[in-house]
Amino acid sequence: MADRIQKVLAHAGYGSRRELERAIAEGRVKINERVAVLGDTLGSSDRVRLDGRLLNLEKKGDVPTRVLAYKKHVDQVVTRHDPEGRPTVFRKLPKLPAGRWLSVGRLDVNTSGLLLLTTDGELKRRLEHPSYQIVRTYAVRVRGEVDQAMLDRLVEGVQLEDGIARFESIREGDDAERANRWFEVTVRQGRNRVVRRLWDSQGVTVSRLMRTGFGPVPLPTGVKAGSYRELSKKEVSALARLVDLKR
């Protein structure tokens, strides 16, 4: 049975299924020089173009899902092309015979630490989707007065401009008496800058933020900032199972 075009392209790493559905609706995808429509399926001999570029789908069924645990440093941006000329995380990734590397969510320019990148658009989409409640772990240094009542509020939930948000857990570091204090926090939301905004809502300034875990994947050790470790097949399978995929 032939697969729908957005599913094939997502699995081949040309974007998430939602992104590809949007591209199809906008008329940017062609099958054998005909503008594709949602619901089209692909056969083994079909030729597909996205934004005029001929896509390599000859071995789409044999391409394994790959995932990188990338160690981002401050000042890197999570975009392919930056108009300000800042370094991008996509600059020195392994070359692919087909598809492209996709970031699982983003980290802002001032946040360092773990960023997952994958060749699998459907895996990316599910890992980002709020329904799967994947835990993200951060080390955060804050400046300002922090008391137990504040920590309780942050776990119970506070109102932000885009709705209620909360930390799943907060663990205090060993520097409780210092002006700049470290905490380990976890969230199950991938909302934009949610860790910073939660602390900001309490009048506390985040002076440093580093993601140290995404689901079962920890920040890689033994690699320099700006480099990565590729996950093993076993690790990729475990990550995929979290979002009901078999890889």
PAZAPA-4460 file (N, C-alpha, C; in steps of 0.05 Angstrom, whole numbers, plus 32768, in hexadecimal, padded with zeros to 4 digits):
% residues 247
    n_x    n_y    n_z   ca_x   ca_y   ca_z    c_x    c_y    c_z   seq   type   mol
   8011   7FE8   8000   8000   8000   8000   8012   8019   8000     1      M     A
   800C   802C   7FEE   801C   8044   7FEC   8017   8056   8003     2      A     A
   802C   8064   800C   802A   8077   8022   8023   8093   8018     3      D     A
   8016   80A2   8029   8010   80BE   8022   802A   80CE   8021     4      R     A
   802A   80E2   8010   8042   80F0   8009   804F   80FD   8022     5      I     A
   803E   8109   8033   804A   8117   804A   8057   8104   805E     6      Q     A
   804D   80EC   8060   8059   80D7   8071   8074   80CF   8066     7      K     A
   8075   80CA   804C   808F   80C1   803F   80A4   80D7   8042     8      V     A
   809D   80F0   803C   80B0   8106   803E   80B9   810B   805A     9      L     A
   80A7   8108   806D   80AE   810D   8089   80C2   80F7   8093    10      A     A
   80BC   80DE   808C   80CE   80C8   8094   80E9   80CB   8087    11      H     A
   80EA   80D7   806F   8104   80DB   8061   8113   80F3   806B    12      A     A
   8106   8102   807D   8115   8118   808A   8112   8133   807C    13      G     A
   80FD   8137   806C   80FA   8151   805E   80E8   8164   806D    14      Y     A
   80E1   815E   8086   80D1   816F   8097   80BE   815F   80A7    15      G     A
   80B1   816C   80BA   809C   815F   80C9   8083   815B   80B8    16      S     A
   8072   8149   80C0   805A   8144   80B0   8049   815E   80AE    17      R     A
   8047   816D   80C4   8038   8186   80C3   8044   819A   80B0    18      R     A
   805F   819C   80B0   806D   81AF   809E   8068   81A7   8081    19      E     A
   8069   818D   807C   8066   8183   8061   8049   8186   8057    20      L     A
   8036   8182   8069   801A   8186   8062   8015   81A4   805A    21      E     A
   8023   81B6   8068   8021   81D2   8062   802D   81D8   8046    22      R     A
   8045   81CB   8041   8052   81CF   8027   8041   81C5   8010    23      A     A
   8033   81AE   8015   8021   81A3   8000   800A   81B6   7FFB    24      I     A
   7FFE   81BF   8011   7FE7   81D2   800F   7FEE   81EB   8000    25      A     A
   8008   81F4   8003   8011   820C   7FF6   801A   8208   7FD9    26      E     A
   8018   81EF   7FD0   8020   81E9   7FB4   803E   81E7   7FAF    27      G     A
   804D   81E2   7FC4   806A   81E1   7FC1   8075   81C6   7FBB    28      R     A
   8064   81B2   7FBB   806C   8196   7FB6   8060   818C   7F9C    29      V     A
   8071   817F   7F8C   8068   8174   7F72   806F   8156   7F71    30      K     A
   805C   8147   7F65   8061   812A   7F5F   8060   8127   7F41    31      I     A
   8077   811F   7F36   8079   811C   7F19   8070   8135   7F0A    32      N     A
   8078   814D   7F15   8073   8167   7F0A   8056   8170   7F0D    33      E     A
   8046   8161   7F1B   802A   8169   7F22   802A   8173   7F3E    34      R     A
   801C   8189   7F43   801A   8194   7F5E   800C   8180   7F70    35      V     A
   8018   8178   7F86   800D   8164   7F98   7FF6   8170   7FA8    36      A     A
   7FE4   815F   7FB1   7FCF   8167   7FC3   7FCF   8154   7FDB    37      V     A
   7FC4   815D   7FF1   7FC2   814C   8009   7FB2   8133   8003    38      L     A
   7FBD   811C   800B   7FB0   8103   8005   7FBE   80F4   7FEF    39      G     A
   7FCF   8101   7FDF   7FDE   80F3   7FCA   7FF0   80DD   7FD7    40      D     A
   7FF4   80C8   7FC9   8006   80B2   7FD1   801D   80B1   7FBE    41      T     A
   8033   80A3   7FC6   804B   80A1   7FB6   8050   8084   7FAE    42      L     A
   8057   8080   7F95   8060   8066   7F8C   807E   8066   7F8A    43      G     A
   808A   804F   7F85   80A7   804C   7F85   80B5   805C   7F6F    44      S     A
   80A6   8061   7F59   80B3   806F   7F42   80AC   808D   7F41    45      S     A
   809D   8097   7F54   8095   80B3   7F54   80AD   80C5   7F5A    46      D     A
   80AD   80DC   7F4C   80C2   80F0   7F51   80B5   8108   7F5F    47      R     A
   80C1   8111   7F75   80B5   8125   7F86   80C8   813D   7F88    48      V     A
   80BC   8155   7F86   80CC   816E   7F89   80BF   817E   7FA0    49      R     A
   80D0   818A   7FB0   80C8   819C   7FC5   80D6   81B6   7FC1    50      L     A
   80C6   81CB   7FBC   80D2   81E6   7FB6   80E5   81E4   7F9E    51      D     A
   80DE   81D3   7F8B   80ED   81D1   7F72   8105   81BD   7F74    52      G     A
   810A   81B3   7F8C   8121   81A1   7F90   8118   8185   7F8E    53      R     A
   8126   8175   7F7D   8120   8159   7F7A   8129   814A   7F93    54      L     A
   8117   813B   7F9F   811D   812D   7FB8   8127   8111   7FB3    55      L     A
   813A   8108   7FC3   8145   80ED   7FC0   8135   80DA   7FD2    56      N     A
   8123   80CB   7FC6   8112   80B9   7FD5   8116   809C   7FCC    57      L     A
   812B   8097   7FBD   812F   807C   7FB2   8131   8067   7FC7    58      E     A
   813E   806E   7FDE   8143   805A   7FF3   8134   8061   800D    59      K     A
   811D   806E   800A   8110   8078   8022   8109   8062   8036    60      K     A
   8103   804A   802C   80FC   8035   803E   8114   8029   804D    61      G     A
   812D   802F   8043   8145   8023   804F   8154   8037   8060    62      D     A
   814C   8050   8060   815B   8065   806F   8154   8062   808D    63      V     A
   8168   805D   809E   8163   805B   80BA   815E   8076   80C7    64      P     A
   814E   8077   80DC   814B   808F   80EB   8165   8095   80FB    65      T     A
   816F   80AD   80F8   8187   80B5   8107   8180   80CC   811A    66      R     A
   818D   80CC   8131   8189   80E1   8144   81A4   80EA   814F    67      V     A
   81A8   8104   8151   81C1   810F   815D   81BA   811D   8177    68      L     A
   81CA   8118   818B   81C9   8128   81A4   81DE   813E   81A2    69      A     A
   81D5   8156   819B   81E7   816C   8195   81EB   817D   81AE    70      Y     A
   8204   8185   81B2   820B   8196   81CA   820E   81B3   81C0    71      K     A
   81F8   81C1   81C2   81F7   81DD   81B9   8205   81F0   81CC    72      K     A
   8214   8203   81C1   821F   8218   81D3   8210   8232   81CF    73      H     A
   8213   8243   81E3   8207   825E   81E2   8211   826C   81C9    74      V     A
   8200   827B   81BC   8205   828B   81A4   8200   827B   818A    75      D     A
   81FC   8261   818C   81F4   8252   8174   81D6   8255   8171    76      Q     A
   81CD   8256   8158   81B0   8258   8152   81A7   823E   8145    77      V     A
   818D   8238   814A   8181   821F   813F   8171   8226   8126    78      V     A
   8180   822E   8111   8174   8234   80F7   8189   822E   80E2    79      T     A
   8180   8229   80CA   8193   8222   80B5   81A3   823A   80AA    80      R     A
   8196   8251   80A9   81A2   8269   809F   819B   8280   80B1    81      H     A
   81B0   828E   80BB   81AB   82A4   80CD   81B3   82BE   80C0    82      D     A
   81A1   82D2   80BD   81A8   82EB   80B0   81BD   82FB   80BE    83      P     A
   81C1   82F5   80D8   81D6   8304   80E7   81F1   82F6   80E6    84      E     A
   81F2   82DE   80D8   820B   82D0   80D5   8215   82C2   80ED    85      G     A
   8203   82BC   8101   820B   82AE   8119   820F   8290   8112    86      R     A
   821F   8282   8122   8223   8265   811C   8209   8256   8121    87      P     A
   8205   8242   8110   81EC   8232   8111   81F3   8215   8117    88      T     A
   81E1   8208   8126   81E6   81EC   812D   81E7   81D9   8115    89      V     A
   81DC   81E2   80FE   81DB   81D1   80E6   81F5   81D2   80D6    90      F     A
   8208   81E2   80DE   8220   81E7   80CD   8232   81CE   80CA    91      R     A
   8235   81BE   80DF   8249   81A9   80DE   823D   818D   80E5    92      K     A
   8225   8188   80DB   8218   816F   80E0   8221   815B   80CA    93      L     A
   821D   8141   80CF   8224   812D   80BB   8214   8131   80A1    94      P     A
   8221   812C   808B   8213   812F   8071   8201   8117   806D    95      K     A
   81EA   811C   8060   81D6   8107   805C   81D3   8102   803E    96      L     A
   81CF   80E9   8036   81CA   80E3   801A   81AF   80EC   8010    97      P     A
   819C   80EF   8023   8181   80F8   801D   8175   8104   8036    98      A     A
   8161   8115   8033   8155   8122   804A   8166   8138   8056    99      G     A
   8160   813F   806E   8170   8153   807C   816C   8150   809A   100      R     A
   817E   815D   80A9   817C   815C   80C6   8166   8170   80CF   101      W     A
   8156   8167   80E2   8140   8177   80ED   8144   8179   810B   102      L     A
   8141   8191   8116   8143   8195   8132   8129   818E   8140   103      S     A
   812B   8181   8157   8114   817B   8167   8110   8193   817A   104      V     A
   80FE   81A4   8172   80FB   81BD   8181   8113   81D0   817D   105      G     A
   8115   81E3   818E   812B   81F7   818C   8136   81FE   81A7   106      R     A
   814D   8209   81A8   8158   8216   81BF   815F   8233   81B6   107      L     A
   8158   8246   81C7   815E   8262   81BF   817C   8267   81C0   108      D     A
   8184   827D   81B4   81A0   8282   81B0   81B0   8283   81CA   109      V     A
   81A3   828B   81E0   81B1   828D   81FA   81AF   8274   820B   110      N     A
   81A3   825F   8200   81A1   8245   820F   81B4   8231   8203   111      T     A
   81C2   8223   8214   81D5   820E   820B   81CA   81F3   8212   112      S     A
   81D9   81DE   820A   81D2   81C3   8212   81C7   81B2   81FC   113      G     A
   81B7   819E   8204   81AE   8189   81F3   8199   8191   81DE   114      L     A
   819F   818C   81C5   818C   818F   81AF   818C   8176   819F   115      L     A
   8174   816A   819C   8172   8152   818B   816D   815A   816E   116      L     A
   817B   814C   815C   8177   814F   813F   8172   8134   8133   117      L     A
   815F   8132   8121   8159   8118   8115   8154   811B   80F7   118      T     A
   8156   8104   80E9   814F   8103   80CD   8132   80FC   80C8   119      T     A
   8123   80F6   80DE   8108   80EB   80DC   80F4   8100   80E3   120      D     A
   80E5   810A   80D0   80D2   8120   80D4   80BB   8118   80E7   121      G     A
   80B2   80FF   80E5   809C   80F6   80F6   80A5   80F3   8113   122      E     A
   80BD   80E9   8117   80C8   80E8   8132   80CB   8104   813E   123      L     A
   80D5   8117   812E   80D7   8132   8137   80BC   813D   8140   124      K     A
   80A7   8139   812F   808D   8144   8135   8082   8139   814F   125      R     A
   8085   811F   8153   807A   8113   816B   8089   811B   8184   126      R     A
   80A3   811C   8182   80B3   8124   819A   80AC   8141   81A2   127      L     A
   80A5   8152   818F   809D   816D   8195   8080   8170   819F   128      E     A
   806F   815D   8198   8053   8160   819D   804C   815F   81BB   129      H     A
   803D   8172   81C5   8037   8173   81E2   8028   815B   81ED   130      P     A
   801A   814C   81DC   800B   8135   81E6   801D   811F   81F1   131      S     A
   8036   811E   81E8   8048   8109   81F1   8057   8110   820C   132      Y     A
   8056   812A   8213   8060   8132   822E   807C   8128   8233   133      Q     A
   808E   812C   8220   80AA   8124   8223   80B7   8137   8237   134      I     A
   80C6   812C   824B   80D3   813C   825F   80EC   8149   8254   135      V     A
   80EF   8163   8258   8108   8172   8252   8114   817A   826D   136      R     A
   812E   8176   8270   813C   817D   8289   8150   8193   8283   137      T     A
   8150   81A7   8296   8161   81BE   8293   8171   81C4   82AD   138      Y     A
   8189   81CE   82AA   8198   81DA   82C0   8195   81F8   82BC   139      A     A
   818C   8206   82D0   8187   8223   82CE   8193   8232   82E5   140      V     A
   81A1   8247   82DF   81AC   8259   82F4   819B   8272   82F5   141      R     A
   8191   827A   830C   8180   8291   830F   818C   82A5   8322   142      V     A
   8184   82BE   831D   818D   82D4   832E   8174   82E1   833B   143      R     A
   8174   82E2   8355   815D   82EE   8363   8155   82DD   837B   144      G     A
   8142   82E8   838A   8139   82DA   83A2   8126   82C3   839B   145      E     A
   812C   82AB   83A4   811B   8294   839F   8114   8287   83BA   146      V     A
   80FB   8283   83BF   80F2   8276   83D8   80E1   825E   83D1   147      D     A
   80DA   824F   83E5   80CA   8236   83E1   80AF   823C   83D5   148      Q     A
   80A3   8252   83DD   8088   8259   83D2   808A   825D   83B4   149      A     A
   809F   8269   83AB   80A3   826E   838E   80A6   8253   8380   150      M     A
   80B7   8241   838B   80BB   8227   837F   80A1   8217   837D   151      L     A
   8091   8219   8392   8077   820C   8393   8065   8216   837C   152      D     A
   8064   8231   8378   8054   823C   8363   805D   8233   8348   153      R     A
   8077   8231   8344   8081   8229   832A   807B   820C   8323   154      L     A
   8078   81FB   8337   8070   81DF   8333   8052   81DD   8330   155      V     A
   8043   81ED   833F   8026   81EC   833E   801B   81F7   8324   156      E     A
   8029   820B   8319   8021   8217   8300   801B   8235   8302   157      G     A
   8025   8244   82EF   8020   8261   82EF   8016   8269   82D3   158      V     A
   8008   827F   82D3   7FFB   8289   82BA   8010   8299   82AA   159      Q     A
   8016   8290   8292   8026   829F   827F   8014   82AA   8269   160      L     A
   801F   82B9   8257   800F   82C6   8242   8002   82B2   822F   161      E     A
   800E   829A   822E   8002   8285   821C   7FF6   826E   822C   162      D     A
   7FEF   8273   8245   7FE2   825E   8255   7FF1   8256   826D   163      G     A
   7FE6   8243   827C   7FF3   8239   8294   800B   8228   828D   164      I     A
   8021   822D   829C   8039   821D   8298   8044   8216   82B4   165      A     A
   8054   8201   82B5   805F   81F8   82CF   8078   81E7   82CA   166      R     A
   8088   81E5   82DF   809E   81D2   82E0   8094   81B8   82EA   167      F     A
   809C   81A2   82DE   8096   8188   82E8   80A4   8182   8302   168      E     A
   80BC   818C   8304   80CC   8189   831D   80E1   819F   831E   169      S     A
   80E9   81A5   8337   80FF   81B8   833B   8111   81AB   8351   170      I     A
   812B   81AA   834B   813E   81A0   835F   8154   81B5   8363   171      R     A
   8157   81BE   837B   816A   81D3   8381   8187   81C8   8382   172      E     A
   819A   81D9   8378   81B6   81D2   8379   81C2   81D5   8394   173      G     A
   81DC   81D3   8396   81EA   81D4   83AF   81F3   81F0   83B7   174      D     A
   81EA   8205   83A8   81F3   8220   83AD   81DD   8232   83B7   175      D     A
   81CD   8228   83C9   81B4   8235   83D2   81B9   8251   83DE   176      A     A
   81D1   8255   83E8   81D7   826F   83F6   81E2   8284   83E3   177      E     A
   81E7   827D   83CA   81F3   8290   83B8   81DE   82A1   83AA   178      R     A
   81E7   82B9   83A0   81D5   82CB   8392   81CB   82BE   8377   179      A     A
   81DE   82B0   836A   81D6   82A1   8351   81D4   8284   8358   180      N     A
   81BC   8279   8356   81B6   825E   835F   81AF   824C   8347   181      R     A
   81B8   8233   8349   81B3   821F   8334   819B   820D   833D   182      W     A
   818B   8207   8329   8175   81F4   832C   8174   81E1   8315   183      F     A
   816B   81C9   831A   8164   81B6   8304   8146   81B6   8302   184      E     A
   813B   81BC   82EA   811E   81BC   82E6   8117   81AA   82CF   185      V     A
   80FF   81A0   82D0   80F4   8190   82BA   80D9   819B   82B1   186      T     A
   80D5   819A   8297   80BB   81A2   828B   80B2   818D   8278   187      V     A
   8098   818C   8273   808D   817A   825F   8081   818A   8248   188      R     A
   8089   81A3   8245   807F   81B5   8230   8096   81BF   8220   189      Q     A
   8091   81C1   8205   80A6   81CC   81F4   80A0   81E8   81EC   190      G     A
   8091   81F7   81FC   8089   8212   81F5   80A1   8225   81F5   191      R     A
   809F   8239   81E4   80B5   824C   81E0   80BE   8259   81FA   192      N     A
   80D8   8255   8200   80E6   8262   8217   80D7   825E   8231   193      R     A
   80C9   8247   8234   80B8   8243   824C   80C7   8243   8266   194      V     A
   80E0   8238   8266   80EF   8238   827F   80F6   8254   8288   195      V     A
   8100   8264   8275   8106   8280   827C   80ED   8290   8284   196      R     A
   80D7   828B   8276   80BF   829B   827C   80B3   8293   8297   197      R     A
   80B5   827A   829F   80AC   8272   82B9   80BB   8280   82CF   198      L     A
   80D5   8281   82CE   80E5   828F   82E2   80DF   82AD   82E1   199      W     A
   80DD   82B8   82C8   80D8   82D5   82C6   80BD   82DC   82D3   200      D     A
   80AA   82CA   82D2   8090   82D0   82DE   8091   82D4   82FC   201      S     A
   80A7   82CB   8308   80AB   82CE   8325   80BF   82E4   832C   202      Q     A
   80C6   82F4   8318   80D9   830A   831C   80F6   8301   8320   203      G     A
   80FC   82E9   8316   8117   82DE   8318   8124   82DD   82FC   204      V     A
   813D   82E4   82FA   814B   82E5   82E0   815B   82CC   82DC   205      T     A
   8158   82C0   82C5   8168   82A9   82BD   8182   82B3   82B1   206      V     A
   8199   82AC   82BE   81B3   82B5   82B4   81C1   82A0   82A4   207      S     A
   81B8   8287   82A6   81C4   8272   8295   81B0   825B   8293   208      R     A
   81AE   824F   827C   819B   8239   8277   81A7   8225   8265   209      L     A
   81A6   820C   826E   81B1   81F6   825E   819F   81DE   825F   210      M     A
   8197   81D3   8248   8187   81BB   8248   819A   81A3   824C   211      R     A
   8192   8192   825E   81A3   817B   8265   8197   8160   825E   212      T     A
   817E   8160   8256   8171   8147   824F   8158   814B   823E   213      G     A
   8152   8138   822D   8139   8138   821D   812F   811B   821E   214      F     A
   811A   8116   822D   8111   80FA   8231   8128   80E9   823C   215      G     A
   812E   80D2   8230   8143   80C1   823A   815F   80C9   8231   216      P     A
   8161   80DE   8221   817B   80E6   8215   8188   80FC   8226   217      V     A
   81A0   80F7   8231   81AE   810B   8241   81C0   811C   822F   218      P     A
   81C8   8133   823A   81DC   8143   822D   81F6   8133   822A   219      L     A
   8201   8131   8211   8218   8120   820D   8231   812A   821D   220      P     A
   823F   8118   8228   8258   811E   8235   826F   8115   8223   221      T     A
   8286   8121   8227   829D   811A   8217   829E   8126   81FB   222      G     A
   828B   8138   81F5   828C   8146   81DC   828C   8164   81E1   223      V     A
   8299   8172   81CF   829B   818F   81D2   8280   819D   81CB   224      K     A
   827C   81B5   81D6   8265   81C5   81CE   8268   81CA   81B0   225      A     A
   8251   81C8   81A2   8251   81CB   8185   8256   81B1   8176   226      G     A
   8256   819B   8185   8259   8180   8179   8242   816F   8183   227      S     A
   8244   8155   817D   822D   8143   8182   8235   8126   8186   228      Y     A
   8222   8117   8190   8225   80FA   8191   820D   80EE   8183   229      R     A
   8212   80DA   8171   81FB   80CD   8164   81F0   80B7   8175   230      E     A
   81D6   80B6   8178   81C9   80A1   8188   81CB   8086   817A   231      L     A
   81CE   8071   8189   81CF   8056   817E   81B3   804E   8175   232      S     A
   81B1   8038   8166   8197   802E   815D   8185   8027   8175   233      K     A
   8191   801C   818A   8181   8015   81A2   8176   802F   81AF   234      K     A
   8186   8044   81B0   817D   805D   81BC   8167   806A   81AB   235      E     A
   816B   8069   8190   8156   8074   817E   813C   8065   8182   236      V     A
   813D   804B   8184   8125   803B   8187   8117   8042   81A1   237      S     A
   8126   8045   81B7   811B   804C   81D1   810D   8068   81D0   238      A     A
   811A   807B   81C2   810F   8095   81BF   80F5   8094   81AF   239      L     A
   80F5   8085   819A   80DD   8083   8189   80C6   8076   8197   240      A     A
   80CC   8062   81A8   80B7   8055   81B7   80A8   8068   81C9   241      R     A
   80B5   807D   81D3   80A8   8090   81E4   8091   809E   81D6   242      L     A
   8092   809F   81BB   807E   80AD   81AC   806F   809A   8199   243      V     A
   806F   8080   81A1   805F   806C   8193   8068   8067   8176   244      D     A
   8082   8069   8172   808D   8063   8157   80A0   804B   8159   245      L     A
   80A1   803C   8144   80B4   8025   8142   80CA   802D   812E   246      K     A
   80E2   8030   8139   80F8   8037   8128   8110   8025   812C   247      R     A
***
